[in-house]
Amino acid sequence: MENLHHKPIKNFYLDGIIQDDSAIGRLKKEYIRLIKLEMKLSGYTPRLDIDPDFTISYNHKKKYYEFEITMYGTYIGKNKSQWTTGIDGTQIVPTHKSKSKESLQDQA
């Protein structure tokens, strides 16, 4: 098994503007999804044991919210990153595939 104890951790960063405060929660989830996709395409997988940093502040002059989000990932290779949810401590957490319709019908 691969030793993940001392692998470097890379920051994945995104910042921008949110106009409507009612969209903050939905957009935060979407930005996290996009950063995870960027990670996987680069061969990285998210560090599940390190929470994403999400900060937001209101710009009173321009009347919008400015946000920054940073997520953390570890390089495990492009192939392996496609079938992992992330790394928790020193363990790779595999992606759980949903059951197909056929296997659900077989159980019935």
N, C-alpha and C positions, 0 to 999 in steps of 0.2 A: 504494500500500500504506500502511496505517495506521502512523504513527510511535509505537512503544511505548517509546522510550528514556526518557521522563520522565513516564510515566503514574504516578499515585499507586498505592502498594501498600497494600492493606487487610489487617488481621489478622482471621482468623476463629478464635474461641477456644471451647474446651469444657473443662470440668473435671468431675470426679465421683469416684466410689468404685468400686473393683473388689474384690470379696470373695475371689475365688479366684485365686491367682497362676498357675495353669495356664491361665487364660483371658486373660491379659494380651495376648499376641501376637494372638490372634483378635479381641479387642475393640479393640485399637489399629487394626487394619485396618478394622474396621466403623466406628469413629468417623471415620477418614479418609474413608471412603466417604460417610458422612453429611454431613461438612463440605463435601466436594466438591459434593454435591447441593444443599446450602444455597447455596453459591457460585453455581452455575449458575442456580438459581431467582432469584437476585438480579442476574444479569447479569455475574457475575464468572467468571473462569477461573483455575485454580491456577497459581502460579509454580513451574514445574518446576525452575528453577535455584536455588530456595531450599527446602531440606529442611524438612519439618514439625518443629516442636519438640515433643518428647514427654518429659515428666518424670513420674517416679513416685516416691512415698515411702511407706514403711510406717508406719502409725499403730499403735504398740505398745500403747497403752491400749485402742483400740477394735478392734484386730486386723483391719484391712483396709488396702488400698492406696488412696492418694489420687493422682489423676493430673491433669495439665493437658496440653492439646494445642493448639498454635497452628499454623495454616496461613496461607499468604499468597496473595492473589489480586489480579488487576488487572481493572478494569471494562472490558468490551468490548461490552456490550449483551446483552440477554436472548436475542435470536435467534442471534447469533454464538456465544454461550457454549454453546449446545446442541450445536454441531458441532465443538467444540474439546476437545482433551485438556488443553491448558494453553499457557502461554507459556514458552519456553526462551530466555532472553536477550532478544532483540528479535524473535523469530520465533514466530508462532502455529503450534502443532502441531495439525493437524486430527485428528479422531477417525477411526480406521480402521474402516470397516464390515465386518462379517464377510461372507464370501461366502455367497450364498443357495444352497439345495440345487440349484436349477435351474442356476446357473452352474457348480457343481461337477460336475453330471451332463453338462453340455455339454463339459467338459474330458475326460471319460472316453472 
